[in-house]
Amino acid sequence: MAIGLVFIIGILTGLLLANSIIGDIPEITDADGDGIADIFDIEPSGDAGLTFSLIEIIHGQSTEDRSLTLILGYNDGNDQSGTLAGQVCSLNFTVAANTSVTRPTHSCAFQVDDYGRRSVSFEYRLFETLAGGVDDGVEVAWDLFPGADADNPWGTNATVDPMVLANGVRIVLDGMSDGDAWENNARTVWMASSNIFIECEDCD
């Protein structure tokens, strides 16, 4: 009789403890409906994003204006769950004659899902479009790659910590620091920062 009573008391005590533990588990919510619980979501109110703001370009002087295009490609495909890979931002600007520094104040904003934000890469290239004469419309590559590569004047950064980028970091792509044979070289300075893309049915 006593053993049975102790057994019943033990069961009741166990049930009370289990109820107390279960009751302390917070409700799992997903405000933006992206399949990631808010407590693990980088941006609980929408998709994560990164902005690359171009601060300045340092280059050699020329006796005439030159039309340049700077391309930044963003890829979150390093993570198998990434869904918004291969976005490309193209910035067109003019380098004025007799100057060595240009500050276009352009920026590129990329939208990625929250998983993609954890494993990202970006590539970059710079080229000039010639105007006039037989070379009108011809594209000439400029060297942005900080290494003596005689074949590719551009590069890819595939080992970037996206959380560092999101918190704000200065990025320097320096094609003027090497000794390769590229005729046109430049040094670009970017600032990376975080932004957020909010998705909703009523948004314009």
Number of C-alpha atoms within 10 A of each C-alpha: 6 7 8 9 9 11 12 12 12 12 10 12 12 12 12 11 11 11 11 11 10 9 10 8 8 8 8 10 13 16 15 18 13 16 11 18 16 17 12 10 20 20 20 21 18 20 22 24 21 24 20 24 19 20 18 17 19 19 19 14 14 13 9 10 13 15 14 20 17 18 18 18 18 25 23 27 17 16 15 10 13 19 15 15 20 13 15 16 15 15 15 14 16 14 23 16 12 12 15 14 17 16 15 16 10 15 17 18 20 22 20 25 22 24 20 25 26 18 21 22 21 18 15 20 21 25 21 21 15 16 13 8 7 8 10 10 12 13 15 14 20 23 30 28 24 21 18 16 16 11 9 15 23 21 17 14 11 14 11 13 13 20 16 12 19 18 11 16 14 13 16 16 20 19 25 21 15 16 12 17 12 19 9 18 23 21 20 22 17 19 16 22 20 18 16 19 17 13 12 10 5 5 6 4
